[in-house]
Amino acid sequence: MKTFLQVFTLVFFFISCMKDEASHITFSGNIKNNTENILKVTNYNSTLKQEIDIDSSGNFSGPVAIEEDGYYFFQIGRSYTTVRFKKEHDVNVSIDANDFYNSMDYSGELKIENNYNVAKSLLRANLVGDPKEYFVVPLNEFLPKIERTRDTLFSLLSKSELKLEDRELERKIIEYEYLQTYNNYQKFYNYHKKIDPTLPDNYYDPIINMDIDDNEIFRYSRAYRNLIIEHFRLSSKRALEKDPDLKIIDFVKNKISDINSLDIREQFASMLIRQMNEDNTTLDEDYGIIMGLLTTDRMKDKLTLRYNSAKSTKTGFASVDFNYENFDGGMTSLEDLRGKLLYIDVWATWCGPCLKEMPALKELIKEYAEKDIDFVSISIDSKNDYDKWRKMVPEKNVGGIQLYDAEGLNSDFMKAFSVGLIPRFMMIDSEGKIITAQAPRPSSDDVRKFIDGHLEKPRVMKLPNI
């Protein structure tokens, strides 16, 4: 019996080792005209974060842990794209950094699958062209246009050398990409026209009625994952309009009760993390309920971070201090800025929406130059982009106090305010106490009324050090 157990243990250990070994593939390639040192690999839910060194000749090669087959992401500098990985199948790619997307050429065991994906992405980009011209048209022109795009992609798929099961998978991906484009019409139209297009009452029914329990397509399709969020937004809005007494937490509990996919259940449950805010009067109770709905440590940690942030960033609480590099020299802390109202902007050089707010912020700084308010811009650029920050500040010439947070989102100040998406604006009073963790943007219509309302309140004068 003892011998049998020993043999069984050895066999089990051997099988386990084989399974672990099979879950790693080699991702390799060469990047011409490369200036970066690291290639980053991630997966759809960010549970994988892996880095592979790039040598001076642009060569890279390293193992990637594959828990499940699917589309992954890799990034070199600011260039970012998808790659298909499959257990026990190595992947090799050649790229010219000067023409990143057009130059990608895969070889190796997943050559057909990945080169098809590249061809599809290039064809889609060519068919869409200028997004403004593509989206900002009457609905009766837009719908036939996206159908032609979908059908052209279907034609490419039919001519590919993909296996039958892969063709069916890619067909579903194209369908969901079409549906995502359909869903985005109103957003793009409003962004450019500043008015909403006229849509039929049932326009969003395809998103509300979509299959929300396809675990395989969730791994493979970013469009599908985005549509799950849109489904949540649209279906929850409709349900709450029908029953104003319905609590959003109860809505989610009912929604996920019939969903088998753990990933999709988690996606719905994670939408409740936004309930962790300073205005929630049932914060503690909701925290416990939502924690019970989440399954992954990553989301539980995120919930706890938002919960602690909501508890510590209530109006009137003292703000967590910071001490950041000042563009003009030296270090500047929150304590150094006591005595004036602070309007804080968290941004980065790579953030398009951040840059879009700069002209409005510049106008605010000029307008309130003689008032008891300081405008503080905090960059969370990575150390690799530090020089870009040093260059952009004088180029944009926004004004105000320009600071650099070397730790980025990992600094105590950013964690305390649960900063994730940027730009982020907040306001702190002259005593270093929080007014709001979510101030109006510079471009918003009510930002001046908001600032003026707090400027009218008594100020605490900062006394000189003796």
Buried (B, 14 or more C-beta within 10 A) or exposed (E): EEEEEEEEEEEEEEEEEEEEEEBBBBBBBBBEEBEBBEBBBBBBBEEBEBEBEBEEEBEBBBBBBBEBBBBBBBBBBEEEBBBBBBEEBBBBBBBBBEEBEEBBBBBBBBBBBBBBBBBBBEBBEEBBEEEEEBBBBEBEEBEEBBEEBBEBBBEBBEEBEBEEEBBEBBBBBBBBBBBBBBBBBBEBBBEEEEEEBEEEEEBBEEBBEBEBBBEBBBBBBBBBBBBBEBBBEBBBEEBBEEEEEBBBBEBBBEBBEEBEBEBBBBBBBBBBBEBBBBEBEEBEEBBEBBBEBBEBEBBBEBBBBBBBBBBBBBEEBEBBEBBBBBBEEEEBBBEBBBBBBBBBBBBBBEBEEBBEBBEBBBBBBEEBEEEEBBBBBBBBBBEEBBEBBBEBBEEBEBBBBBBBBBBBBEBEBBBBBBBEEBBBBBBBBBEBBBBBBBBBBBBBEEBBEBBEEBBEEEBEEBEEEE
